[in-house]
Amino acid sequence: MRLIPEAMRPEVAKAKEILKKANMVTLVYHDDADGVCSAALAMLGLNKLRVNIRRKICLEKLFPQAIKAIHSEQAENDVVLYVDLGSPHVDKVIREIKNEKVIIIDHHDPKRITSENVIHINPELYGLTGERDASASTMVYLFFKLINPEIQFYSFLAIVGSAEIPGALVSLNSIPLNDAEYVNKVRVLRSRKTVRYYVDFHGLRKPHTALSSMLSTMASIGYYNGGPEKAVRSCIEGFSEDILKFHDRMKALKSELFKKAYDKVYAHGLSMGKYVQWFDIGDLFYNIGVKSIGLFTSQLKYRRIVDQEKYLLGFMKMNPNIPGLGKLEGDFVKVSGRTPPALDEKVRKGTMPGLGKIMTEAAEEVGGFADGHDFAASGIIGANRILAFIEKFEEKVEEKIERKGLFKYFIK
């Protein structure tokens, strides 16, 4: 079992002192299962410290306008705690800080910028990866475990949050796994080829992947219906009958909308470039959270209609209303990218570039922003910039291939 990185310990100690002096904390979290579990663990940990949470804001992306709005309302000795968000945009956060302190606990590819006002916790900063070694919820769990070991009774939440990382839970993810086994909150079933984690989720026993799906469905599909708050409350208290009914309604809505999306994609086909293939579902998902286009694209990448050698991009028109924060100015689309299985292997071997850096650079060049990992990433761009983004995306792939001197491998 890997130990908590030594470099993380002094940062947590500094953060503990900041939190003990805090007037109020604003908690900002992501709208998938990892983000929801991270938020629940943060609430439990802050409660142990007797720190008051003034406001909870769930975001799918860390919009520059949202950062500005969040920090415009902070007073001296306030703390803004970002979980499963923030690392790729720490430079934008720093620009908006006034007298408050910021703690970022994340696992997405970080920008390595330091500030005396920011505590930045991320496995990538300790020589590890956020794609294999630790989910955000694991990092939040380890953060609060160093402050108060009693958090181990909720270690199972980090297991559920880690379900987005494929394969066995290893490295830092194995720490909450071992703790959850110790407190009898998870059973590990191993076969010759697979491993499954059955979690005792407040009395409901299910595989961690099934619980992750339930939380993501509530938070993302139910984004405009209080879904994120219901999902976080479920992590702390369990699934009530009303919340299970809410989940069933959101699951049915997801199935209905995803069927319409599949019909649209199959009717129009995928547009093809040299390295990329894409589709646009317009406003079909407008009244649910924009995380939905990522969930849909993750399913679509396994279908026969998809070229397994090309990056897959999905676009949707974005609702600019952010619950609890207000309306963003502008007309935006969300883009989600995924690597199909055959391309996964090339990225893993290093013979094709990772998706996250390509999307980040391409989005910035057309006035948007993006973040993510090698195999899954997403961003926000202007609604009239789709074709410009695709052109930049193709250019970035070509540049990175040529820079590696590997162009010969990809000529068909």
Residue pairs with C-beta under 8 A, 6 or more apart in sequence:
1 174
1 175
1 178
2 133
2 170
2 171
2 172
2 174
2 175
3 175
4 142
4 145
4 146
4 172
4 175
5 123
5 126
5 127
5 128
5 172
7 125
7 126
8 121
8 126
8 142
8 143
8 146
9 146
11 119
11 120
11 121
12 121
12 143
12 146
12 147
13 146
14 119
15 103
15 119
15 121
15 143
16 49
16 147
18 79
18 101
18 103
18 119
19 25
19 46
19 49
19 51
19 79
19 103
20 49
20 51
21 77
22 51
22 77
22 78
22 79
22 101
23 52
23 75
23 76
23 77
23 78
24 52
24 53
24 54
24 55
24 75
24 78
24 79
25 46
25 51
25 52
25 53
25 54
25 78
25 79
25 80
25 81
26 53
26 54
26 55
26 56
26 57
26 70
26 73
26 74
26 78
26 79
26 80
26 81
27 39
27 42
27 43
27 46
27 53
27 55
27 56
27 57
27 81
27 83
28 56
28 57
28 58
28 59
28 62
28 70
28 80
28 81
28 82
28 83
28 85
28 86
29 35
29 36
29 38
29 39
29 42
29 56
29 57
29 58
29 59
29 82
29 83
29 84
29 85
29 228
29 232
30 36
30 38
30 58
30 59
30 60
30 83
30 84
30 85
30 136
31 58
31 59
31 60
31 219
31 220
31 223
31 227
31 228
31 289
31 291
32 84
32 164
32 215
32 216
32 219
32 220
32 291
33 160
33 161
33 163
33 164
33 211
33 212
33 213
33 214
33 215
33 216
33 219
33 231
34 84
34 135
34 136
34 137
34 161
34 162
34 164
34 212
35 58
35 83
35 84
35 85
35 136
35 161
35 219
36 161
36 215
36 216
36 219
36 228
36 231
36 232
36 235
37 137
37 140
37 157
37 158
37 160
37 161
37 215
37 235
38 83
38 84
38 105
38 136
38 137
38 139
38 140
38 161
39 56
39 58
39 83
39 84
39 228
39 232
39 235
40 154
40 157
40 232
40 235
40 236
41 137
41 140
41 141
41 144
41 151
41 154
41 157
41 158
41 235
42 81
42 83
42 105
42 140
42 144
43 53
43 232
43 236
44 144
44 151
44 154
44 236
45 140
45 143
45 144
45 147
45 148
45 151
46 53
46 81
48 144
48 147
48 148
48 150
48 151
49 147
49 148
54 78
55 324
56 229
56 232
56 324
57 66
57 70
57 322
57 324
57 325
58 219
58 223
58 228
58 229
58 323
58 324
59 66
59 85
59 322
59 325
60 220
60 223
60 289
60 290
60 291
60 334
61 290
61 334
61 369
61 371
61 378
61 379
61 380
62 82
62 85
62 86
62 88
62 89
62 92
62 371
63 322
63 328
63 369
63 380
64 89
64 92
64 369
65 328
65 329
66 322
66 325
66 328
67 89
67 92
67 93
67 96
68 96
69 325
69 326
70 80
70 96
70 325
71 80
71 93
71 96
71 97
71 98
71 100
72 96
74 80
74 98
74 99
74 100
75 99
75 100
76 99
76 100
77 99
77 100
77 101
78 99
78 100
78 101
79 100
79 101
79 102
79 103
80 93
80 100
80 101
80 102
80 103
81 102
81 103
81 105
82 93
82 102
82 103
82 104
82 105
82 106
83 105
83 106
83 136
83 140
84 105
84 106
84 107
84 108
84 136
84 137
84 140
85 104
85 106
85 108
86 93
86 102
86 104
86 105
86 106
87 104
87 106
87 107
87 108
87 109
87 110
87 111
87 120
87 122
87 124
87 371
88 108
88 109
88 110
88 111
88 360
88 371
89 111
89 369
89 371
90 104
90 110
90 111
90 113
90 115
90 118
90 120
91 111
91 113
93 102
93 104
93 118
94 102
94 113
94 115
94 117
94 118
97 115
97 117
97 118
100 117
101 117
101 118
101 119
102 117
102 118
102 119
103 118
103 119
103 121
104 118
104 119
104 120
104 121
104 122
105 121
105 122
105 136
105 139
105 140
105 143
106 121
106 122
106 130
106 136
106 139
107 122
107 123
107 124
107 130
107 134
107 135
107 136
107 138
107 139
108 122
108 130
108 136
108 356
108 371
108 372
108 373
109 124
109 130
109 356
109 357
109 360
109 371
109 372
109 373
110 120
110 122
110 124
110 125
112 125
114 120
121 139
121 143
122 130
122 139
123 129
123 130
123 133
123 134
123 139
123 172
124 130
128 134
128 171
128 172
130 136
130 373
131 165
131 373
131 374
131 375
132 165
132 167
132 170
132 171
133 170
133 171
133 172
133 173
134 142
134 162
134 171
134 172
134 173
135 158
135 161
135 162
135 164
135 165
135 173
136 161
137 157
137 158
137 160
137 161
137 162
138 158
138 161
138 162
138 172
138 173
138 175
138 176
139 172
140 158
141 151
141 154
141 155
141 157
141 158
141 175
141 176
142 172
142 175
142 176
144 151
145 151
145 152
145 175
145 179
152 179
152 180
152 182
152 183
153 183
153 185
155 176
155 177
155 179
155 180
155 183
155 185
156 176
156 180
156 185
156 186
156 199
156 200
156 201
157 235
158 173
158 176
158 180
159 169
159 176
159 177
159 180
159 185
159 186
159 197
159 199
159 208
160 199
160 201
160 208
160 211
160 212
160 215
160 235
161 212
162 169
162 173
162 176
162 208
163 208
163 209
163 211
163 212
164 212
165 173
168 195
169 177
169 197
177 186
177 188
177 197
180 186
180 199
181 187
181 188
184 200
185 199
185 200
186 197
186 198
186 199
186 200
186 208
187 197
187 198
188 195
188 196
188 197
188 198
189 195
189 196
189 197
189 198
190 196
196 207
197 207
197 208
198 205
198 206
198 207
198 208
199 205
199 206
199 207
199 208
199 211
201 211
201 238
201 239
202 237
202 238
202 239
203 238
204 211
204 238
204 239
214 239
214 247
215 231
215 234
215 235
216 291
216 295
217 247
217 250
217 251
217 254
218 227
218 228
218 230
218 231
218 234
218 243
218 246
218 247
218 250
219 227
219 228
219 231
219 289
219 291
220 227
220 288
220 289
220 291
220 292
220 295
221 227
221 250
221 251
221 253
221 254
221 288
221 289
221 292
222 228
222 230
222 231
222 246
222 250
222 288
222 289
223 288
223 289
223 290
223 291
223 323
224 287
224 288
224 289
224 319
224 321
224 323
225 246
225 250
226 323
227 246
227 250
227 289
228 323
230 243
230 246
233 243
234 240
234 243
239 247
253 288
254 288
254 292
254 295
257 284
257 285
257 288
257 292
258 296
258 299
260 284
261 281
261 284
261 285
261 296
262 300
264 279
264 281
264 284
265 279
265 281
265 300
265 305
266 305
268 279
269 305
270 277
270 278
270 279
270 305
270 306
270 307
270 312
271 277
271 278
271 279
272 307
272 310
273 310
273 390
273 394
274 394
274 397
274 398
275 310
275 311
275 393
275 394
275 397
275 398
276 310
276 311
276 312
276 313
276 390
276 393
276 394
276 397
277 306
277 307
277 310
277 311
277 312
277 313
278 312
278 313
278 314
278 315
278 390
279 300
279 313
279 314
279 315
280 314
280 315
280 316
280 333
280 386
281 293
281 296
281 314
281 315
281 316
282 316
282 317
283 316
283 317
284 316
285 292
285 293
285 296
285 316
285 317
286 316
286 317
286 318
286 319
287 319
290 316
290 318
290 319
290 334
292 316
293 314
293 315
293 316
293 334
293 335
293 336
293 378
294 314
294 336
294 338
294 376
294 378
296 314
296 336
297 312
297 313
297 314
297 336
297 337
297 338
298 338
298 376
300 306
300 312
300 314
300 338
301 312
301 338
301 339
301 340
301 341
302 340
302 341
306 312
306 340
307 340
308 340
308 341
308 342
308 343
309 340
309 342
309 343
309 346
310 340
310 343
311 337
311 338
311 339
311 343
311 355
311 358
311 393
311 397
312 337
312 338
312 339
312 340
313 335
313 336
313 337
313 390
313 393
314 335
314 336
314 337
315 333
315 334
315 335
315 386
316 333
316 334
317 332
317 333
317 383
318 332
318 333
318 334
318 380
320 327
320 328
320 329
320 330
320 331
320 332
321 327
321 328
322 328
330 382
331 382
331 383
331 384
332 368
332 380
332 381
332 382
332 383
333 380
333 381
333 382
333 383
333 385
333 386
334 378
334 379
334 380
335 359
335 363
335 370
335 378
335 379
335 380
335 381
335 386
335 389
336 376
336 377
336 378
337 355
337 358
337 359
337 372
337 376
337 377
337 378
338 355
338 375
338 376
339 347
339 355
339 374
339 375
339 376
343 352
344 375
346 352
347 353
347 354
347 355
347 374
347 375
348 374
350 404
351 406
351 409
352 397
352 401
352 410
353 396
353 397
353 400
353 401
353 404
354 373
354 374
354 375
355 372
355 373
355 374
355 375
355 376
355 377
356 370
356 371
356 372
356 373
356 374
356 377
357 396
357 400
358 377
358 393
358 396
358 397
358 400
359 370
359 371
359 372
359 377
359 378
359 379
359 393
360 369
360 370
360 371
360 372
360 377
360 379
361 392
361 396
362 370
362 389
362 392
362 393
362 395
362 396
363 369
363 370
363 379
363 380
363 381
363 389
364 370
365 392
366 381
366 382
366 385
366 388
366 389
366 392
367 381
367 382
367 385
368 379
368 380
368 381
368 382
368 385
368 389
369 379
369 380
370 377
370 378
370 379
370 380
371 377
371 378
371 379
372 378
372 379
381 389
401 407
401 410
